Amino acid sequence: MRLTRLSRLPPRPSRSDARASLFFQSGTPCPSLILVKLVMSSLQPSVLFIVAVVVLSAIEYVWRVRTGRGYDLGALGGTVGTAIGQFLFKSLMNGVIGVAMLGVFALAPVQWPLDDWRTWLVGFFVLEFFYYWQHRFSHTIRWFWASHAVHHSANELTLPAAARLSWTSGISGLWVFFLPMTLLGFHPLLVATLLTLNLQYQYFIHTEAVGRLGPLEWILNTPAHHRVHHGSNPDYLDKNFGGVLIIFDRLFGTFQGERADLPIVYGLTQPLKSNNPFVIALHEWGNLIDDIRNADSIGGVFRALFGRPGAASQTMKRSTDAPPPEAPVDEGGSGEVAPTTSVA
């Protein structure tokens, strides 16, 4: 595998050349064609994937009903509405994101050849690394959580719940986490394709129907690991951020196995009851705006925007449930009260 160094590329072609490549390499498609392919690769799931989604979701429905777990059809309707909105907003934003990724890729000092299988193998692990950090920061920085909270709003874990995806991830900038990968010389088409496959894999781990998978649990993000990720129990919060792999959680200390003695409570720490797609998609932005309005200092505004979810206000959906502080107690009729401990 030979990486292309920009310093060795031929001189820049004239603007009159209608087929001039953005990257000035002979044989590279024109930028408009690359952009179209980039957008379409992230919008069009394969027929096989769609069939698998429909068939397995139907099987899961029957399994849940027969085993007494039930199936919230109202929540399913909310998920479908949210998924439609996400598709529409994603269609609008993908062109902008594609242009940004192509622009950064043009600055890469080296470029990995798309037609070499080793590029795709290395790219898989690199994307998993960047996805881990994107996902982790989506839970630990309020601005990103305002978009990502949508995905955690379902109160039961089913395959369709995987389709509860943000309408605002393009605005909040979650895609920026993958720009360094293009600066390392990985083509945006490779990034978009691997990310699409990553998310499609994760669709099938949003279920209670599959138990543990033996030795695969050490390497892959499995249904058991992802059930933990969707738990709102304090012991399960902010764990298991991996996409296809779980190895980075093990390396960086965010792994948590599923515990038989601790049943998982799904959803947000303050459950979202609405099945309205607009409420599902935008509720956490409303909470964030309320916290900004209630902030009494510039530091308070900064914490509301970029602090850890739950740090700025008890109204946040991601804040940890805690009992209110006890009322002050008059000790011995002295007229003085014992100090109370504030709840952050």
N, C-alpha and C positions, 0 to 999 in steps of 0.2 A: 504494500500500500504506500503510495507516494502522495504526500501532502503538497498542495499547490501553494507556492510562495508568491505573494503579489509582486514582489520585486522582479520576478522572472517572467511576468506576464508580458505579452506584446503591448505596444503603444495603444493608447486609447483611440478608438475609432472616431471618426467625425460624426457630428450630429445628423448629418444627412443620411447616414447608414440606418435604414429603417429597422434593421435587425440587430442593432448594436446591443450588446449585452451589458447589463448593469455591472457585471463583474469583469467585463472585458476579456472573457475567455472564449476562444473559438468553440463553436458548438453549443454554447450556453443559450437556452431559450431567452427570448426578450422578456424584460421585467413584467410586462402586463400579463403574459402567459403564466409566468411563475406566480404572480399574485392571484390570478384566477384559480390556479391549481391549489395554492395554499388555502384560499378561502373554502373551496369546495371540499378539500380533503378533510377539513374539520367540521363540515356541515352534513355530509352525506354518510350515514352509517351503511354498512353493507347489508344486502338482502339477508344473508345468513344470520347476521347479528339481530336483525329485526325479527326474523322467524324464531330464533332462539329466545328472545325476550318475550314474545307473545306466548309461546308454548310453555316455557318454564314458569312464567308468571301465572298462567292458568293452573298448572300442576301445583304450584305453591298455594294458590287460593283453595283448591280442594283439600290439600294437606292441612292447612290451618283450620278450616271448618271442621274437618273430620277429627282433628285432635283437640278440639275445643278451645283453640286459641282465638278464634274469631277473626273477622276481617272487616276493617273500617272502610266501607265503600265511600262514605263521605270524604274521608281523608284521601282516598284514591282519586276522587274527582278533583280535590284541591291540588293533588300532585300533577294530574294531567294538565290542568289549567296553568300551573306554574311552569311545566315543561314547555307548553306552547309559547308562553311569554318569553322564556329563556331562549328559545330557538329564534324568535323574532329579534330580540335585542342582540343576540350573538351575531345574527346575519348583518346587522347594521355596523357592529364594531369590528368584525373580522378584517374588513378591508384596511381600517386604520392600523390595527395590530400587525397585519401583514406588511404594510409599508414600513412600519417601525423596525420589524425584524429583518426585512431585506436591507434596510439602511444600515443597521448595525452589522449585519453579515458582510456588507461591502467593506467594512473597516477591519475585518478579521485579518491578522497577519498571515495566517495559513488557512487553507480550506480543505476539509476532508472530502474525498471523492464519494459521491452518492452511489456510484456503481460498484463499490467494494463492500462485501459483506462485513468486513471488520469494522468499517465505519458505523454500521448499524448496531453491531454488537457493543462497541465502546459507547456509542450514543445512547443505547438503552440504559447502561449503568449511570452515565452522566445525567440523563434526564431524571432517573429515579432519585439521584442525589438532589437535584434542584427541586423536584416535586416535593420531596420530604420537607425541605425548608420552606417552600411556599405554603404547604399545608400547615406546617407548625406555626408559622407567623400568622396564618389565617385564624388561628385560635388564640394567639397571645397578643395581637395588636388590634385594638378596637376598630380602627378604620377598615381593616380587612375582614374582621369578624362580622361587621355590619352586612357584608355580602354573603359570607360563608354560613351565617346562622341559618339561612334558608334551608340548607342541606340537613341541618340537625333538628329541624322543627317537627318532624314526624314523630308521633308518640308510639308507633309500633314499627318494627323493622321488617320491611317486605322488599321484594325485588323492585317494584315500581317506585318505592321511596328513594331509590338511587337517582331518580330523575328530578328530584327537587334540587334544582341548581339555580344559581344566582342570576338575576337579571342585570346586576350592576357590577359584575366582576371586571368588565371592560373599563368602567369608570373608576373603580377603586384601584385598578392597576395591578391586579393579581398576575396578569400576564408578564409584567416587567421582570418577574423572577426568572424567566426563561431567556431574557435578552443576553445574559452572560454566556449562555450556551452557544448562541449564534456568533458572539464575539470570539469564542474559542474555535470557530470555523465549521460548525455544524450547520448544514443548510436548513433554512426555515421549513422546507418541505419535510425534512427528516424530523425536525422537532414537532411539527404539527401532526405528522403521522404517528410518531411514537406516543405523543400525549393522547391522541384519540384512542389508540389501542390500550393505553394505560387506563383511561376512564371506562372504556368498554369492559375491560377485565373486571374493574371494580363493581360494575353493575351486578355481577353474579355473586358477589360476596355480601350483598345486603339481604341476608336471609337467616332465619332461625332453623331452616329445614336441614341444614348440613352441619354435622358435628365436627369433631376434630379430625385432622387429616394426617396424623402420625408424624413422620419425620419432616414432611413438608411445612409443618408449623414453624420450624426453625428458620426457614428461608423465605417462604411466601407470606404475603398478606392474605390470610385465609378468612372464611366467614367467622370463625371464632374470634380472631384478632379484631375484625372490623366490628363485630358486635360490641366489643369492649369500647372501641372508639366512639360508638354512638351512645354509650351509656352516660347518664347524667349523675350517677353515683359519684360522691367525692373521690373514691379510690380509682374510678375509671376516667375521670375528666382529663382531657388533654393528653391522651395516650394513643400510640399506634398510628402514626401519621403516614406510614408508607403507602405507596401506590400498589405496585405488583409485588415488591419485595418488602420484608420486614427487617432486613439486616441493619438499616440505618437507625431504626428505633432501638435495636439492641446496642448499637455502637454509641449512640448519643443519650442513652438513659431514659428514653420515653416509652419503653416497652412495658406492657402489662398484660399478663395472661388472663384468660377467662377463669373466674373462680366459681366452683360449685357451691360454695357457702355464701355467695353474694349475687343474688339474681340481679340482672341488669334492668335498670329503669331507663327506657329510651326517651329521647327528646331533650328539650332544654330544661335547665334547672327550675325555671318557672314555665311550666308547660304552655304551649300555644294551643288554644282551643279552636281557633277559627280555621275553616276550610276555604276561606276566600283567598284566591291566588294572589290578590293584591296585598292582603294582610300578610300572607306567608312570605312574599317577596320583599316587602318594604317595612315590616314591623320593627326590625332592629335599627333601621335608619331613623325611624320615628323616635325610638328610645335615645339614640345618639343625639338627635337635635334637641330633645328635652333636656339632656344632661348639659349640653352646651349653653342652653338658655338659663339653666339653674346654676351654672358655674359662677363663683364669686371672684374669680381671679384669672389671669392669663394662664397660670399653672393649671387651674381647674379645667379650662378649655383644652389645654394640651393633653391632660390626662383623659378627658372625655374622648378626644380624637385618637390618641395614639397610645394610651395606657393599656394595661391588661384589662380585658373585659371583666367587668365587675368591680373595678378599682374606683371608678368615679361616682357610682350611684347604685343604690339598692334597686332602682327601677330597671336595670339592665337584665335582659333575659338570660345572660350568661353568668350573672353573679351567683355566688354560692348561697343557697338558702341558709339562713341563720336566724335564730330566734331574736326578737327585739331585746334591747338591753333592759334589765330589770329596773323598776322604778326606784329612785333613791329611798333609802331607809333611814328613818330618824333613829339614831342610836341612843337609846336610854333616855329619850325625852330631853336631850341637851339642846335641841334646836339645830344641831348640825347634822348633815346627812353624809353618808358614806359615798365616796366617789364611785362613779360608774365607769365601766370599760366600754369604749366606743367600738362599734362593729364596722370594720372597713368593708 
